[in-house]
Amino acid sequence: RELYKHEPLEKLNDRETSIPEETSFPNDPIAKSLSDLVTAKQLGLIRAVSRERGVDANAESKRFMNCSVDELSRKAASSLINHLQRSPLLQDFGRQTAA
């Protein structure tokens, strides 16, 4: 079917793809209902990325959105994930690898 055909690589390269440098956080990050609450998958990703980056996700959430990670809406959690992924990686110079 036509829908599933891939575009030529030249067309993909010609498109302007810009990723915003700064993450924009929602004005109202707190979930209004249970269905809007951060998902378990998002919480897992937030914890994993923050651990990898050496960042306290709860502190970042409070800093930028004035609420804890557990209170976030799905959209706010997505913004926090993007923010955390843009943070520099933790430089662990003390870690030794097995030979």
N, C-alpha and C positions, 0 to 999 in steps of 0.2 A: 504494500500500500504506500501511497505517496507520503502519508504522515510519518512513516517510520524511516524514510530515507535520510541519510546523513548529508549535511551540506558539505561542499568541498572545503578543504582547509583554507584556501585563499579567502573565501567569503568570511570564515570565522576570524581570520587574522585582520581583515579589513575593518571589522566592527570595532567601534570604540568601546572598550570595556574599562570602566573606571570604578575602582573600589574606594569608597570614602575613607580618608585617613582616620577620622575620628568617629567613634561610635555615638550615635544619637540615642539617648535613653528616652523612653516614653514619659510624658508629663505625669501620668497617673500609673505607677508601676504595680500597685497592689491589686491582686485579683479580686474581682467583684463577686465571683461565684466559684463553686467547686470545679465546674467545667472549664473555668478560665485559669485555674491554679496551675502553677509550674508542674510539669510531668515528672515522673520518676526517672525517665530517660534523660531529661534535661538536668535534673539534680545530679545524676551520676556523671554526666559530662562536665558540669560545673565543677564538681569535686575533683575529677580526674585532671582537667586542664589546670585548675588552680594549684593542685599538688605538683604537677609537672612544671609549672611556672614559678612555684614558690611564693604564691600570693594567697592571702586570706580572702576567700570569695565573699564571706559574710561582711568583712570590713569594706570591701570594694562596693558591695551592694548598698551598705549603709552610707558610704561616702557619696555615691552618685545618685542613689534613689531613695535614701532615707528610710529603708526598710530591710528586713532580713531576707535571705535567700528563700526561706520557706513561705514567705508571703507574696512572692512575685507572681505576676501574671505570666502566661506563656510568652507573650510578646516581650515583656521586660526580661524574662529569663534568656530569651534569644539574644537580646541586646547585650546582656551581661556575658554570655558565652562569646560573642564576637569581640567584646572588649578584652576578655581574658586571653583569647587566642592571639590578640595583637600585642599582648605584654611580652617582654623579652623572656627568653628561657632562663631558668635557674642555672647558674654556673656552679656546679658542684666539683670543686677542685680537690676536695678531701676524699672523694670516692676512689676506692682502689678496685681494680678488676682482677679476677682470678686468672692466673696464668695457665 
